[in-house]
């Protein structure tokens, strides 16, 4: 088992700073955030979902490759996955990325299926979104076959693939060499929860990468009739609803020997201390 750090957790650092931090904490690699920043994101200031000092997107990816390679070589870090923010329907962006990924030597990248019940899809039609995404995945997998890449969808709440079963539906027609699933059991605590063993058996050879985070449901108030209202939020790894020890045991039982990637969005202050806790906690549970 190897551990990677999702670079989005350190928006205040440049590529060199992120690599130095990850190496000093004992990470083996970086899950590299690739997102073209918009004016709206930059206006939010430096934050997880706003400005990033390590500004790497599809449009500037080629020019950033020497900087990425230099930092990773210096600190002996691998890049198991490019965490792109490309939606499956953004074919031109994905085609551009595919060419440049070969230059960096990274095979696996994330593509994001359409959102469901978000501002982007106010009146969603699951069947129509699924049909269009199936066509988009055919295009993406053909690119992967051409460039020897692997496109992976992530189990993510509010998308059309929040569960292992729905994510599998998008990739199971294709060779797992070129298509896969990034399994995020922490996300499924918000939406898409299935029995862990069932999920892993379903995914089989399509399981490409695993995110590590946790979630809890918090009481937000009560309606006039007394009904308690709960909303999900991020939780520290040892305080959420996901039993990480059980998740790791199931991954080992399934024969998973890939990467665990830390995506702990509770690390807002004292980040090094928090991330050191995360990596030590994960290693202790895994071993």
N, C-alpha and C positions, 0 to 999 in steps of 0.2 A: 504494500500500500504506500502511495506517495501522496503528499499534501500540497495543494496549491492555494494561493491567496488571490481572491478576486480583487483586481486592482481598483475597482470602483469604490472600495472601502477607504481609499487614501486619496481623495480628490485634491488635497492640499499639496501633494508631492509630485515632482516630475518623475520621469522614467528612472533616472539614477536613484532618486530617493526611495521610490517604491521598491526597487530591486535590493537596495542596501538594507531596507527595513525587513523585507521578507527573508533575506538570507540570514540576518542577525537573529531572527526569531526561530529559524530552523525549518522554514518552508523549502520544499524541493522545486517549486515552480510557481508560475503566475498564470492565472486565468485572465487573459488580457482583454480589458474592456475596449470595444471598438464602436464608437458612437460619434456621428457628426453633430457637433454642438449647434443648437439653434440660437437665435437671438433671445428667445424666451428663456432658454436654459442659462445662458450667460448672464441674463439680468437677475437671476436668482442668487448670484454670488456663488462662492465655492461651497459645494454641498454634494451629497450623493447624487441627487437628481438635477443638479445645476452645473455650474462651471467646474471644469477639471483642469488642473495645471498640466497633467499628462494628457494633452489633447490629441488623441488618436482616433481618427474616423476612417471611413472607407475612402473618402475623397483625398485625404493626405497620407494614406497608409504607405504607399510606395516610398515617399520621401522620409517617412519615419522609420523604415526598416533598419537602416544603419544604427540609429540611436537605440532601437529595441535590442538588436543583436549585440551591440557593444555592452549594454547594461547587463543583459542576461549572461553573456560570456564571462564578464568580470566577476559576477557573483555565482556562477555555476548553476543557473536556474533554467529549467525547461519551460516551455509553453505548451501545455497539453491541449488547450482549447482557446480559440478566439471567441469571446463572448460578444458577438455582434448584436446590434439592435436592429438589424435588417428584418423587415417583415417578409414573409414568404412571397408576397406579391411584388416586392421591389426587385424585379428581375435584373434591371440594368446595374443596380448597385452590387447585387450578388455576383453578377458576371465579372464586374470590375475587380471585386474582392478575390474571386477565384484565381485570377491571373497573378495577383500580387502575393497571395498566400504561398504559391509555389516558390517565390523569391525568398520568403522568410523560412520556408521549410516546415510549416505547421499544416497538419492534415485536417484537423477537426474544427468545425465552427458551428456556432448556434445560429439558427434562423427562427424567427418568431411567428407563429401562426396568428391569424386575425384575433382581435379582441372581441369579447362578447359582453354586452351590457356595459359598455363604457362610452364616453362621449364620442369616440371614433365610430361606434356602431350603435346609434340611438335606437334603431328598430331592427335588431339582428334577426337573421334567418339562418339557423344552424345548418340546415341542409344545403342552402345555396353557398354559404361560406365554406362548407366542407367540400363541395364540388369544385369550387374555384381553387381552393388550397390543394386539392388533389392534382389539378392541372399544373399549378405552380411547382409542386414538389417533383413532378415529372421533369419539368424544365431544370430544376435545381440539381436533381440526381444525374441528369445527362451531363451537366457541367462537372459534377464530381467525378463521374466516370472519365471524362476527358482530362481532368487535372489531378486525378488520384486524391480526391478529397472526401471528407465525410461530413454531411450536413445533419445536424441534430436539432430536434425540437425539444423544448423543455416543458416539463409538467409545471404549468404556471396558472395561478388563479386568474379569473376574469378573461381567460383566453378560451378558444374552442378545444384546447387540449389540457385541462387541469389535472387529469388523472393519467395513470400509466395506460389504461385501456384506450383512452381517447388519443393519447400521443402515439400509441402503437398503431392505431387506425391510420395515421398519416404516413407511416413508414413501412408497414409490413409487406407492401407489394414490391419492395425494392431489396436489393442485395444489402445485407447489413454492413458490408465493407464500405458502402457509400452513403448509408442513411442510418440514423440511430436516434436514441432518446437520452437526454440529460435528465436524470431522475432527481427531483428535489422533494424529498419526503416532508421537509418543513413547510413548503408551499401547500402540500396536500392537506396539512392540518387546517388550512383555511378553506380549501375547496379541492375536491377530488380524492378524498381519503378512501383507501382500499386496504385490505389486509396486506401487510408488507410482503409476506411470502408469496401471496397471490400475485401481487404486482411484479415481483422479481421473476417469478416463473413465467408470467405473460411476456415480459420484455425479453428474456433469454439473451440471445446474441445481439439484440438491438440496444442493450444497456451499454452506453458509451462513457458515461461520466456521472458523478454524483456530487450534488451540492449539499453543504452542511449548514443549516440554520435552524432556528426554532421559532415557534409561534405560540401565542396563548390568546384566549378569548377573555376580554375584559368587560365587566359590567359598565354600561354607559348611562344607565338610568332606567326609569320605568314609565310605561304608558299609564294613562289615567285608569285603565282597568286593572292595573297591578302587574301586568306582564313585564318581566325583566328584559331589557334590551342589551344584547352583547355584540361587541365588534372585535374583529381580530386585530392583533398587533404583533410586532416583533418581540421576541423574548431572548434572554441570554440562553446559551446552549443548555445549561443545566436547570433552567427554570420554565421551559415551555412544555407544551402538551405532547410533543413527540418524545418517545422513549428512545434516545439515541443509542443506548446500549443494545436495546432490542433490534434497532435498525442495523447496527453494525454486525450483530450476530447473524441476522438474516442475510446480509450481504456476503459475509464469509461462508455461510451455508450454501449460498447460490454460486460460490466460486469466484466472486468478484475480486479482482486484483488490480483494479484501475485506480484512478485518482479520487481523492476526497478534496473538495474545494470549499474553503471557508467563505461563507457569504453572510456573515453576522453583522446585520445593520444596526445592532445596538451599540457598536463600538464608536461612540461619538466623542468621548473624552478619554484621556489617558489611553490612547489607542494601542501603544506598544504593550502596555500592561494587560489590556483586555485581550489582544490577539495572542499574547504569550499564554494567558489562561486557556484560550480556545485550543491552541495547538497541543498543550499539555493534557487538557481534558480529553480531547479526541484520541490521542495516543494511549492514554490510560484506559479508556473504554474499549478501544480496538484490541489492545493487547490483553 
